[in-house]
Amino acid sequence: MALSLSQSAALSWKSLIQPSYSISHQQPTSISVRKSKAIAAVHGAKAPSTIPRWSIDSWKSKKALQLPEYPNEASLAAVLKTLEDFPPIVFAGEARHLEERLADAAVGKAFLLQGGDCAESFKEFSANNIRDTFRLLLQMSVVLMFGGQMPIIKVGRMAGQFAKPRSDPFEDKDGVKLPSYKGDNINGDAFNEKSRVPDPDRMIRAYCQAAATLNLLRAFATGGYAAMQRVTHWNLDFLANSEQGDKYQELAHRVDEALGFMSAAGLTVDHPIMATTDFWTSHECLLLPYEQALTRLDTTSGLYYDCSAHMVWVGERTRQLDGAHVEFLRGVANPLGIKVSQKMDPNELVKLVEILNPNNKPGRITVIVRMGAENMRVKLSPLIKAVRQAGQVVTWVCDPMHGNTIKAPSGLKTRPFDSILAEVRAFFDVHEQEGSHPGGIHLEMTGQNVTECVGGSRTVTFDDLSSRYHTHCDPRLNASQSLELSFIIAERLRKRRMGLRSL
């Protein structure tokens, strides 16, 4: 939720999901059963008549990639019915608020900071882990806001980021071939036959963990922990006496002095702006039966919202124009992300944006670019030009993680910090060249002191990787590396604001 708000064998998927519930975000306790109805698109009454009719389950008529094959149809149907009866995790009004903020980022009036785990896990679910990632995002947002002198939109890859697409449906180890691990809400990561069988009950556990995570995030965001006067207390223990920790403390003291001045001028620490913060959640829209089961008709707007998260995105592997994931997403009114690699054709991107945002509503579409530094310098510019020529409004965001994954000599996957930084710089350089707006950064990161990405000022070497390598999927930036990157981006935002040349 926008946490400062006070309101709160392959199976056919046909017939597995019952009619959805509608819920008013203004009265979240009032739920009524409604049959799903066909609409033209997300903004049904305004959409051109040539757009095919959409319904909550129309995605089932399309080809769906990356979905698991559940062995027991009855168990799956029972789980989905249970999820439909559960309350929504987020509410429509909160998603609309995020969309408004993302519209600001599209025109350079705000900056998106989106970060969190590659994939959340049941095993590492704890209050301390949630707190540390939230605290790190707060630190990074202060650094970015100080440099850019603009609002920072804080969106976590949290409270629902479980499912992961896989390039290979199978995994081989020592001559044994098993289905790939697809995320804790689908199957287990232990390499044995029983663990790798998709289990629908995992969706119930994922829902409960997402709801509990969001409940704790709400408490942190509105209960005083995120109050700006605590800026000097947010440093993580293991960052003490480090270069990044010292830089942050120096900046925090400057902020603290500014707060003292503002307090003396009459803006006291009791003001809501000083005491709370907005924080939203997001994840990849991959497991469509789960997403449909948590989709509700908002009685205020008459639109459907995927109430599993405020923002959802379609991945590189599931963004086919005629695919099931795009079909589902075109009918929900949440802000949407589109992951884009160097493989994306400019004309295809324009068509995809048109399908998902036929009314060209600012803030609706965030294009999350993941290419690697060299590809970014060659491939991003044609995408920007094509979208601009089509008159489309999107928020451009850099994901410098997925295009920079390599295999260490030990066999572990890692990402070099220097490559991540090079892609971020390339992203800003291209936008400067095109006269467009770099709207944000999308990171796989954690508040924990892990050793998964190599490099950074507190150098993690290939030999260090095995000491604290905890990820269930892809390597994440640790707290020190994340904070270091935020200082570099903040300096770039400051120079952009001052009208100076790039780094």
N, C-alpha and C positions, 0 to 999 in steps of 0.2 A: 504494500500500500504506500501511497505518498504519505510518509510517516508523520508529517506535521499536520495532517488532516484529522479532524475530530470524528467524522463519520467513518464511520468505518468502511506337420504337413500344412501347406499354406491354407489359411482359413480365409473365407470371404468375410469382410467386415459387415456385409449387409445384415440388417436386422439385429445387430449386436447392441446398438445404442438406442435407448428409448428416447421419447420426446424430452427436450431440455426444459429446464425451469427458467422463468423470467424473474429478475430481481431488480428492485429499485435500489440504486446506490444510496439514496437518501433514507430509505427505510430498509436496511439490510436484513431485518428479522422477518419481513413480510415476503413470503415466497408463494407463488402460485404456479400451478402446472399449466403449460401452454404447449400446443402442438407446434412443432417447428414449421415455419412458413417460408415459401420461396420469395426471395427478393432479388432485385436486379444485380445488386452488388452491395458493398458496405454502406453506401449512401443511396439506398434503393430508389427513393422517389426522384432523385436528381439524375441518376445514371441514364445514359443513352439506352433507348429501347433495343438496340442491337446487341447489347451485352447479355449473354445467356443468364437465365434465372439461377439464383444461388439458394441453396438451403443448407442447413447445418450438417447434413450428411451427403451433400452432392459430391464431395471429394471421393466417395467410394466408387463413383463411376469412372474415375481416372486411374492411371497407373501410379501406384504408390511404391516408391523405392525406400529402402532402409528400414522397413517395418519388420518386426519379429514374427515368427510363425509359432503361435501358441498351440500346444498339443491338445488342450482341453477347451472346447468351445463353450461348454456350459459354465466352467469356472470363469472364463473371460467375461461372459455376459453378466454373471453375478457381480463381479468386481466393478464393471462399468456402471451397472445400475446403482451400486453403493456410492460410487463417486458422484453420480448425478444427484443423489440425495444429500450429499455433503454441502455445507455452505461454500460460497465462492471464497477463494483465497484473497483476491483483490476486488475492488469495485470500479465500476465504469467511470465515475467522476474523477477518480485518481488517474486513470489512464488518459482521460481527456486533458487533465492538468499537465501531465508529462508531454503530451503532444504539443501543447501550447509552448512549453519550454524548448522543445526540440525545434519548433518553428523559429525561435530566436537564434538558435545555433546555426540554422540554415543561412541566416543573413549576417552572421558574425557578431551577434549581440550576446552570445552565451557560448559555453564550451562544454561538451559532453565528456565526462569521465566514467567509463564503463569498465568494470573489472571484477574479477573473482576467479573461482576455481575453474580449471578446465572441465572437470566433472565432479560434482559433489558426490560424497560417498556416505553410506550408512555408518561405516566403521569410524570415520573421523568426525562424525557429528558431535560437536560439543559446544557449550556456551563460550569457552575460551577461544576456540577457533573462529567462531562467528564474531566475537568481540574484537579480536585482533585484526581481522580483515576489514571490519567496519572502521576501526580506529585508523588503520593505514589509509583507507579511502578518505577519511576526514583530513588526515595530514596532507595527502596529495592534493586534495581540493583547496586547502589553504594556500599551499605553494602555488598552484595554478591560478587561483583567484588573485593573489598578490601580484604575480607577474603579468597576468592578462588584464587585471582591473575589470573583470566581467564576471557575471554569475557562472558558477560551475554546476552542471547538472549531474548529480551523483546517481548512477544506476549500477546495481550489483548484478553480477552473474551469480546470483544467490537465490535460495528459496525456490528451487525448481530446475537447476541446471544439472540434470542427471544423465539424460540420454545422449549418446555420442554416435554419429555416423562412422562407419568403418569402410576403408577402401577395399578390404578383403573380408568376405563373410566368414572365412575360416582362418584358424591360427594353427600353425604346426610347431610342435616341440618334441624333439627327440623321436621323430617318426610317428608321433601321435597327432591326429588332426581332429580339432574340435571347433564348434562355432565360436566366432569371435565374441569377446566381451563387449556389450553394447551400452553399458551403463547400469548402475545399481537399480534403477526402476524397471529394468528388463531382465537381466540375468546377473550371475555372480562373476567376480574376476578370478576366483580360484580355478586352476587349470585341471578340472575334472568334468566328466560327462554330466553328472547331476547338477553341478553349479551352472553350467552353460545352457541348460534348458530354460527358455523363457518362462517366467512365473508371473501370472497376472497379479497375484497378491502383493508383489513388490510395488505396484502402483499405489496401493493403499498406504504402504509404509512411506513412499515418496511424498504423497500428499500430506501425511501427518508431519513429516520432517520439514517440509516446505512451510506449513502453517506455523509450526513451532519456531522455525528460524525467523519468519517474518514477525511473529509476536515479540521475539527478543529484539529484533532490529527496531521495531516500533518503540519499545521501551528505551533503548539507547538514544533514539533520535528525538524523543519528546520528553524524556524523563530527567534531563539535565546533563547527561553524559556528553552530548554533542554541543553543549553551550559554548559559545565562542570564547568565553573567559577561561575555559579549560584548555585553551590551545597549547599552553606550555606543559600540560600533563599528558598529552597524547603520545609522547614518544614511547616506542616499544623498548622493553628492558634491554634487549640484546643490541639495540642501536646506540646505547649510551657509550660515550667516548669514542664514537666512530666518526668518520668524516661526514657522512650523511646525517647522522644524529646531531652533530655539532652545527651543521648548516641549518638544520631544521630548528634547533633551539634558538639560534641567532635570529631567524626569521620570526619565530614565535614570540620572542621578546619584543620585537618591533611591532608586531600585531598587538601585543599586550599593552604597549605604550599608547598605540593609537586608540585602543579601547578605553584606556584611562582618560584620554582627551575627550572622546565621544561621551563618556559618562559625565565628565565635568560640564559638557555642553548640554546635557539634558537627556541624552539617549542612554537610559540606564540598562543594566544587565537584565532587568525584568521584562524588557521589550521582547515580544515573540521572535523577532528576527535574531536576537542575540541568544535566545534560550533553546531554540529548536532548529531542526534542519529538515529539508525534504530529502527523501531517499526512496528510490523506486527499485523494482526487481525486474529481471529479464532472463530469458533462456531461449535456446534454440527450439523452435516448433518442429519436433521430429516425430514423437510418438502420437500420431493423430488420434487414435481412439481415446487416449487420456485427455488430449486437448479438447476434443469434442465433448467429452463427458463433463468438462468444467466450463463449457461455453454457456452463457446465459443471455437472455433477451433483456436489455435494459429498458424498463418501462418509461424512463424519463425521455430518452432519445428515440426509442423504437429500433435501436441497432443492437446487433449481437456483439458481445465482448468475450474474448477468451480470458476467463477470470482465474487462470492459473498464474498469470504474471501481468505486470503493467505493459511490458514490451516483449514481443517475441520476434525472432528472426528466422528467415529461411536460409539454409546452408548452401554451400557451393555444390553439394552432391544432390540436392533435392529442389533446385530452383527451376526445373523444366517448365516452360511456358504452359504446356498442356498436362502437367503433373498434378498429383493429388494434393501436395503441400501448397502449391500456389493457389489451387482451387479453394482449399479451405481458408487460406489467409485473405483472399480477396473479399471474403464476406464478413470478417470480424473487424471491428472498428478500432482495435488497439493500434498504437504506433508500431510500425513494422520495420525490421532491418532486413537488408539483402546482403549476404556475404558475396563478395566479388573477387575473383582471382584474375590473373593475366589471361585466362582463357575466355573471359567475357567479351563478346562482340558488342561494340557500341550500339548497333541497331537493336540487338537483342535486349540490352539493358533498357533502352527506351521503351520497347514493347512491354517488358516486365513491369516497369514503373507505371505504365499506362494501365495495365491489367489491375495492379494492386491499388492504384490511386487515380481512378478515372476522372475525378474532379480536381486533381492537382492541389490537394489541400496541404498547405505548409505544415511540416512536423509529422506528417503521416509516414514518410519514407526516409529512412536512414540508410545510406549506401556505405557498407563497411568493407573497405578495400584491403585485401591481403594478397600481396604479390611478391615480396622481396624487393630490396632496394633498387636493383638494376631494372627489373620489370616495371617498378613504380614510375621510374623516370621516363619510360617509353610508352607504357600502356595506359597510365592514368589520364594523361592529357586528352586523348581521343574520346574517352568516356565523358569527361567534363564537357567537352565541346558538343558532343551529341546530345547530352541532357539539356544543355543550355539552348541549343538550337531548337530543341523540341518544346522549349518554354516550360520545362518541368522544374519544380522546386523540390530539391532533396537536401538532406544534411549529409555532408561528406565526412566520413570517420576513418581513421587509420587503425587497422589491426596489424601490428608489426610482428606478430607471433607466428602465425601459421605458415607464412612463406619462408621461414628461417629455421625450420627443424632439420637437424642433422643427426647422424648416429656417431656417438663417441667410440673410441677404440674399445671400450668395455662392452659395447653393444647397446648401452642405454641411449635413449633419445634425449637430445639436449638442444638448446638454442643459444647461440653466442650473443652476448649483450651488445657487442659492437655491431652485429648485423641488424639487431632490433633497432638500435639507435640510427643506423644508416637509413633504414626504411622510413623512420619517422622524419628524418631530415629531408629525404626525397619527397615525402608527402607534402611537407611545408613548402619546399622549393617549387614543386609543380603548381601548387595553388597560388603561390606568389607570381609565377610566370603567367598563369591564366587569369589572374585577377579575381579568383574565386575564394571561397571561405573554407579554411580547414576547420571543420566543426567539432572534432573530438578525437578521442583515443580509446581504443578497445583492447584491454589487456587480460591475459591469463596470468593471475598473480595470487599471492597469498600473504597474509600477515605473519606467517610462520617463517622461522629461520631455516628454510630448506636449501638444499644444494642441487638444483635441477637445471638451471641455466648457467652457462660458464661466462666468466668475465665480470665486469663491474669494478668499482673502486676497491671493494673488499673482495679481491679476486677469487672467484671459484674456478678451480682447474678441473681438467678431466679426471684427475686422480681424486678430487674431492667429491665427485658426483655421488658415489655410493654411500657416503657417510650419512646424508640426510635426504635421500631420494624417496619421497613419499607419495608422489602423484599416482593416481590410478589410470591415467591416460597420457596426457602430454605434459611436458615440462613447464613449470610456472616461474615467473620472476619472484624472488624472495622480497622481503620488506625493504632491505637496503637497496637492491637493484631498482625496485619500483619507485622509491623515493628519489634516487639518483636520476632516473628518467624524468620524473615530474619536475625536478629543478631545471633540467635541460629544456624541456618543453616550455616551462614558465619563462625562461629567458628568451626563447623564440617568440612567444606570445608578446613579451614586453617589447622586443625589437619591432615586431609587426605593428604593435600599438604606437610605437614612437616613429614609425615610418622609416626605420633603418633597414639596411641590407641584411641578408640572412647570415647565419653563422659561417 
